[in-house]
Amino acid sequence: MNKTELINAITQSTDLNKTEAGQAMQGFLESVTGSLARGEKISLTGFGTFTVVNRAERCCRNPQNGKKMTIAARKAVKFRPGKKLTEAVS
């Protein structure tokens, strides 16, 4: 499912039209992105939790030429699914 299909699903399950659902989706995505950029944790009960984690610098080998290389330390987003989401998928 892509963003357009998700907006269509929202319009079918709510009283929102496509424009309103699109604006709500955009607002949600901007809020989540902004919160994670500030290092905040986002918990959606039953759905899951988004957190920012620090990945340490590490060494690896380039599979194309076999040379060792270093991957710099970075931040990454981690998602841990909630109980209801896990049960729905199982």
C-alpha positions in Angstrom: 0.0 0.0 0.0 1.4 3.4 -0.9 0.5 6.9 0.4 -2.3 7.4 -2.1 -3.9 4.0 -1.4 -3.6 4.8 2.4 -5.4 8.1 1.9 -8.2 6.4 -0.1 -8.5 3.8 2.8 -8.8 6.7 5.3 -11.6 8.3 3.2 -13.5 5.1 3.2 -13.3 4.5 6.9 -13.9 8.1 8.1 -16.0 11.1 7.2 -13.0 12.9 5.6 -12.8 13.7 1.9 -9.6 13.0 0.0 -8.2 16.5 0.5 -8.8 16.4 4.3 -7.4 12.9 4.6 -4.3 14.0 2.6 -3.8 17.0 4.8 -4.2 14.8 7.9 -1.7 12.3 6.5 0.8 15.1 5.6 0.4 16.6 9.1 1.0 13.2 10.7 4.1 12.5 8.7 5.5 16.0 9.4 4.8 15.6 13.1 6.5 12.2 13.3 9.5 13.3 11.3 9.9 16.4 13.4 9.7 14.5 16.7 12.2 11.9 15.6 14.6 14.6 14.3 14.5 16.1 17.8 15.3 12.6 19.3 11.9 12.2 20.8 10.2 8.8 21.2 6.7 8.3 19.6 4.5 5.7 21.2 1.2 4.7 19.5 -0.5 2.3 21.9 -1.4 -1.0 20.3 0.4 0.0 17.0 4.0 0.5 18.0 6.9 2.7 19.1 9.3 4.7 17.0 12.7 5.6 18.5 16.0 7.1 17.4 19.0 4.9 18.0 22.7 5.6 17.6 24.6 3.2 15.3 28.3 2.9 16.1 31.0 3.2 13.6 31.9 -0.2 12.2 34.2 -1.9 9.7 33.0 -4.0 6.8 34.2 -5.4 3.5 33.1 -4.2 0.1 31.7 -7.3 -1.6 32.6 -5.9 -5.1 36.3 -5.5 -4.5 37.0 -7.1 -1.1 38.5 -3.9 0.4 37.9 -3.1 4.0 35.9 0.1 4.6 34.5 2.0 7.5 30.8 2.9 7.9 30.5 6.1 9.9 28.5 6.3 13.1 24.9 7.5 12.4 21.4 7.8 13.8 18.7 5.5 12.6 14.9 5.1 13.3 13.8 1.9 15.0 10.2 0.7 15.0 9.0 -1.8 17.6 5.5 -3.2 16.8 2.8 -3.1 19.5 0.9 -6.2 20.7 -2.3 -5.5 18.7 -0.3 -5.0 15.4 1.7 -8.1 16.1 -1.5 -10.2 16.7 -3.2 -8.8 13.6 -0.3 -9.8 11.4 0.1 -13.3 13.0 
